[in-house]
């Protein structure tokens, strides 16, 4: 069974990335474009995502288990009153369309499969590298601009500097072979 995939793109002047998301598999992209979203801040991102989940009522909502995703996802799950499986290493749909969320257990010796049968959306954060990136192909999809109403951010922390540093080594999630002792 084919399920529609909608990507959510938050930022400012980032609509040009929409086609890249479609080329990698999204059927549609919701674009929330606002100067207040140019630099990541927890509260405005939470406000926008919560409103969009309530408006579009997705069956499943996934985020990367990145620094941003790990900060945002539990707050959003609480606001929309659903569960959250964190740091998933695999996802599957059962025959009823129920999301089976596979997470490493405590102390690494257990793999647990979690389901959220009673609440929607089914939410999970997914570990970087857990899924292979679909090779891009020219596809058609719908790009939908969404209204963004964010209160004045004078009470949010002010970003004074953004500095990007190149990693000295290959990130663990991109390594083909990992040797541990």
Helices and strands as residue ranges (DSSP letters): E 6-11, G 15-17, H 18-23, E 28-33, G 35-37, H 42-56, E 60-64, H 67-79, E 84-93, E 99-104, G 106-108, E 111-114, E 122-126, E 142-145, G 172-174
